[in-house]
Amino acid sequence: MTKNKEQDELNKAFLESLNDDDPFGLNEEIKLLIFKCLDCGKEDEVPEYVVEEFQYDLKENEEVEVVCPYCNGAMRRAGNVPSE
């Protein structure tokens, strides 16, 4: 077998092994949460894992707030925005 053919077979085997396993969770579905801006009212999606990271430093009754990409206002989870 030539060296190039051996390398091609190794590459093929490696790529096939990546399809079998997902060690980094790259094929997992990312759950998105809807956040609504308190200032402009626009909505945006935020990955759930990001929200979970922000929750670690919060006190008991505090909510996660993110910055609105449209107006730089504060955004809260859509179900938790006070009605207008």
Secondary structure as GFF3:
##gff-version 3
##sequence-region A 1 84
A	DSSP	alpha_helix	3	20	.	.	.	ID=ss1
A	DSSP	beta_strand	32	37	.	.	.	ID=ss2
A	DSSP	beta_strand	43	47	.	.	.	ID=ss3
A	DSSP	alpha_helix	48	55	.	.	.	ID=ss4
A	DSSP	beta_strand	66	67	.	.	.	ID=ss5
A	DSSP	beta_strand	74	77	.	.	.	ID=ss6
A	DSSP	three_ten_helix	78	80	.	.	.	ID=ss7
###
